[in-house]
Amino acid sequence: MVFLADLDFSLPLTNPVIIFSLVLFIILFAPILLNKIKVPYLIGLIVAGIIVGPYGFNLLLRDSSVVLFGTVGLLYIMFLAGLEIDIEEFKKNKFKSLLFGMLTFLTPMSLGWASSYYILGFTMQTSILLASMLSSHTLLAYPIASRLGIANSKAVTITVGGTMITDLLALLVLAVIVGMTQGDITPRFWTTLSVSIIVFVLIILLVFPLIARWFFKHYEDSVAQYIFVLAMVFMGGFLAEAAGIEAIIGAFLTGLALNKFIPHNSALMNRIGFVGNAIFIPFFLVGVGMLVDVRVFFQGIETIKVGLIMTAVVIIAKFLAAWFTQKSFKLTNEEGKLIFGLSVAQAAATLATVLVGYNIILGETANGDPIRLLNEDVLNGSILTILITCTISSLVVEKASKKIAFRINEGIKEENEKKVDKILVSVSEPTTVNDLMDVAFLIIPKKENADLFAIHIVAEKNETETSKKEAEKIINLVEEQAAGADMKINPITRYDSDVSKGILYTIKEHEITDVIIGVTQEGAKKHIIGKTTENILKDNQVTFFVHQSVQPFNTLKRIILVVNKKANLEDGFQHWVEKVFSISAGSGLSLIVFANEKNRDAIEQINQNSSKPLTLKFNDLADWDEFLILKSYVTKDDLFIVASSREGYLSHYQQLNKTPSYLSRYFTKNSYIIIYPEQKISYSKLGDLHQEEENILDILSDGKKVAAKAGNAISSLWKRKKT
């Protein structure tokens, strides 16, 4: 038995339990205490690292465990940057990111080289390496922007893309300089480096998605999925190092590769962000603080001189790059400040470069002292630069992000005042809970403008202890799924004489605007959507999403939307179109639309009026008779969405009644959603005039065909008679 007297409290601490407890308390209390004096939590953690580190009170050593957790945290920051980025927005801004990446690399590179060579008097190689070190930056303040909900803003997207470019170029300069000092710069060196980088990028962007799609299709366990994602991040980092570049590039590209497999509103995304922001990223920040030796700033003027010049170059160069980017693309002042704040922080690549350069010995002095590529003044000066730039980065990003987030939230509030969506998910079987909830999370573009309900109906005639336990199990699954995705939900268990009546009463009681319901197993066998769903559709006019899933949502490749020819006549047309856009944007799936000219124009108009227009691809579909032709176009990894109509309403015509049967007969390998829009104007009370109009048009059409055939026959007979 171990007593208190037997524990080792000598400094630095060596007991792993005490060490881990101390770090956790630092992560917990440092931000709380420093936030009271308006200091960003990132700076709080770095300052805490300085205090407890080997150059402070020497409570902790920066040993292998701190380095390990810190490395995970650094890779996590880059991975989250790639994972949370809006791919559609990234594609639109790729040239902007390229320009910013080149600006934020070349500007510090030029100023840094000139300052090092002419002011500090360093050699050409040292000056180039020092300049490249200042050209890179670390997205240290990215968690602030993410926490405030602006990770998908244009400014953040441009900066994240530019980070990949400038860090890659800076690390390539490092590889070249190291090769030059070792005498390895030959044509073979350039060939090997180029081929290895190309192979690395192809593996990450082409092979990783194939592995991820296979894994997510076969394993739905939440723990297994999280471990898989973490393993892929480190595999990407390892492949990057094997290619001759830093692991942070591999982590970022892995985030891009897995982006479409992890929807932003999903439970898996919430787990990834939670663990990273709670443990790994704070560990990295504490570890950065433990590197800072405040005493060196009082030991000689040369260290302070080098540090201040490096800091000045970084601040001026990064500001100029951000300012020019802001003016070039007509961004707001807050967006320009955000770009500057995100790109000014020096940490990861700076540390990697300075440590590599410090360890390269070029020779010896007359006294036998080593001549290093980067001397102790640069090493200690870089620590000063890291401390100052990280502080500036956190303060600027915090202030700019709050202003941008406030402006976005004001827009959301105005939208909320106009209409609050109330979405009801009807769950009848445990196996369908995940799939239906995934659809619900995706059709909510913003968590603030919708109320989410989930209902399970127990028919009174089937009420038993077993059915009650089954209902409790289903509702528990719903709550777990919502909690995992950080979504608020109102679970309802209802006992009613009939399932359809229970859902209808709930729709009326809570003023539901959208209903998500699955195709029952019984209905699927009979090639229909289910008797319960049919009964509900007849007696209400809200938007319905009838979903049949054959594979997890995050393993799909694209969305195929088929629109009936009169869909734009309905009141709920814009509403369901916006929901489909939300599914496409949230899942990262491309959207291909089959529709006639009127519907194409209407859908494109809604798209252009949205805050973030999608890149849509249109194909012509003149008549519903062409529906089955799509069987050869739709693949098993597509989500097939069909915009249909209830019988007796403006957009309905007889051919639409066959849609459920077509889907369940000919599209059995596809996940699909049938949309029944909000419909208010019905012709059923007017002697079914709408249907009569359809019948008359069909008769006239057939008459035209008969008349045409008769005309052709008479013409042929007349020609033969003349001959």
Secondary structure, DSSP 8 states (H G I E B T S, - for coil): ---GGGS---SS---HHHHHHHHHHHHHHHHHHHHTTT--HHHHHHHHHHHHSTTTT--S---HHHHHHHHHHHHHHHHHHHHHS-HHHHHHTHHHHHHHHHHHHHHHHHHHHHIIIIIS---HHHHHHHHHHHH----TTHHHHHHTT-TTSHHHHHHHHHHHHHHHHHHHHHHHHHHHHTT--SHHHHHHHHHHHHHHHHIIIIIHHHHHHHHHHH---HHHHHHHHHHHHHHHHHHHHHTTS-HHHHHHHHHHHHGGGS-TTSHHHHHHHHHIIIIIHHHHHHHHHHT--GGGGGT-HHHHHHHHHHHHHHHHHHHHHHHHHHHHTT--HHHHHHHHHHHH---HHHHHHHHHHHH-EEEE-TTS-EEESS-HHHHHHHHHHHHHHHHHHHHHHHHHHHHHHHHHHHHHHHHHHH--EEEEEE--SGGGHHHHHHHHHHT-SSGGGEEEEEEEEEEGGG--HHHHHHHHHHHHHHHHHHHHTT---EEEEEEES-HHHHHHHHHHHHT-SEEEEE--HHHHHTTSS-HHHHHHHHT--SEEEEEE-SS-GGG--EEEEEE-TTGGGSTTHHHHHHHHHHHHHHHT-EEEEEE-HHHHHHHHHHHHHSSS---EEEEE---GGGGGGGGGT--TTEEEEEE---TTBTT--GGGGGHHHHHHHH-TTSEEEEEE-----B-TTTTSHHHHHHHHHHHHHHHHHHHHHHHHHHHHHHHHHH-
